[in-house]
Amino acid sequence: MKKRISCLFMTLLILAALGGCAGGTGESSGDKPATESLTGSDTSTESIQASSDGEAVYGGSVVVGIQQDIDSLDPHKATAAGTKEILFNIFEGLVKADENGNLIDAVASAHTISDDGCVYTFTLRDNIKFHNGDVVSAEDVKYSLERASGLLDGTPLISTLSTIQSVDILDEKTVQVTVGGANPELIYSFTAAIIPAGSGEDETANPVGTGPFSFVSYTPQEGIVLARNDDYWQEGLPYLDEVTFKIVTSADTALLELQGGSIDIYPYLTESQAADLRGSFQILSAPSDVVQALFLNNAAEPLDDVRVRQAIAYALDKDSVNDFVAGGNGTLIGSAMLPTLKDFYVDTNDTYGTGANVEKAKELLADAGYPDGFDLEIMIPSNYEFHMQTGEVVVEQLKEVGINAVINSVEWSTWLDQCYNGRQYTATICGITCDMTPGYLLNRFQTDSKKNFINYSNSEYDELYAKAQECTTLEERAEYYKQLQTILTDDAGTAFIMAPPITVAVNQKLSGYTFYPVYVQDMSTVYFTE
């Protein structure tokens, strides 16, 4: 059964990564979206694309400012969304996201899904080449999927693909993938990068993919340089000869470099920075795919007491945070689901309110044995100005209920090591990003999830999530996902704040900058104008 897949939401790109704030191009001729519309969404943006006035000019180079270093050049091992936004330009899967919220065939030219949802058949695109000049073969696809799913060595590198039972080559152009059960969200996982057979660990030092740009060099703490892929399969793309992603961990430095002309694009502006740059840069804005929160370590005292976590949720004035940091353009949330995922979202903001309820917060703290409050350290990655400014507001709000909160500003690598991976923290302000499946935002709160960095544990939540995964239709899953959001909110598993806007500064000589429904910086569509 040929299925047509539309993206589950039209939220668009960035603020940051996995924990730091944690992802194409339009269809080419003959390419069709990969499934039917699963949910609608309305997006209201100041601008969704850089001005297209003037003729496109091929050539030139741009510098894109980024806020964190790369955690791995291996596309199957990269963790941070800030890394994946760059790797999107180097690697492609059998399918990929486009700017309209659809999946389009990429390394594959077509695919089908069996009626029982357990067999995926992919036809490879004619003469699509890796950056080393080799034509992509069925063997490359088999190797890539077996490596990512764990069939190769027993260690899944992409957990959602662990359901793959076999990858069979039917002929030199056709690969058949058999999975353990029907999953209407699984097609999105086939965005996993296709790499040369046997390349494995070589990707870490010399990444080779099929994307619009090829790898040139990487210098830790400085950045990565990419060059135009002249053999790219999408006709006419990319425009630029070279793209440098430059690491700029200081917000003040980023602003100075923008004003000085050494950075052409910077996608992480706060409202105050945007105000300083208006007039000298194109300032573009759209909803992000980021869930920002004051994340609470449920295993750390006193946050292991639900009453304390609920008190913190009542203490937050999310309206004020939104006004101060995002100019009122963020979307307030009460749980780990994006409002743009309409069919799967339930509004839980009323549980604690969007303004502070100081009396209720104090009452809960007293009931929990903390009538005079307590000390709380909030770890925040210093390279994310949006989160740092949010922290400054939150600290003052918590003081109103007797919680003496202080900010521990750390480097991104420290945050990733100690907070996200090591879970050695009490509270943190950051963001988690969504991929193209609604379950992605909820699966991390399962007790045994490796991504459950807040150490949330609720047996009812675990059971309902497991039941949701047994559903063969998205409509059935949606009902379970709504229940999960309510449980997470009632438990105050964490203190959710907003889906921030993504505000980007773009050189006035550039056009074609496009927002996407996943966390990416697609440079293939960017060009200089005459």
Salt bridges, closest charged atoms under 4 A:
ASP31 OD1 - ARG125 NH2 3.11
ASP42 OD2 - LYS342 NZ 3.14
GLU46 OE1 - ARG278 NH2 3.98
ASP74 OD2 - ARG147 NH2 2.61
GLU92 OE2 - LYS96 NZ 2.94
ASP105 OD1 - HIS111 ND1 2.81
ASP126 OD1 - LYS173 NZ 2.96
GLU146 OE2 - LYS142 NZ 2.80
GLU185 OE2 - ARG477 NH1 2.80
GLU201 OE1 - LYS77 NZ 2.90
GLU201 OE2 - ARG147 NH2 3.16
ASP230 OD1 - ARG228 NH1 2.71
GLU257 OE1 - LYS246 NZ 2.66
GLU271 OE2 - ARG278 NH1 3.74
ASP305 OD2 - ARG307 NH2 2.75
GLU363 OE2 - LYS360 NZ 3.77
ASP367 OD2 - ARG307 NH1 3.33
GLU396 OE2 - LYS399 NZ 3.54
GLU479 OE2 - LYS482 NZ 3.91
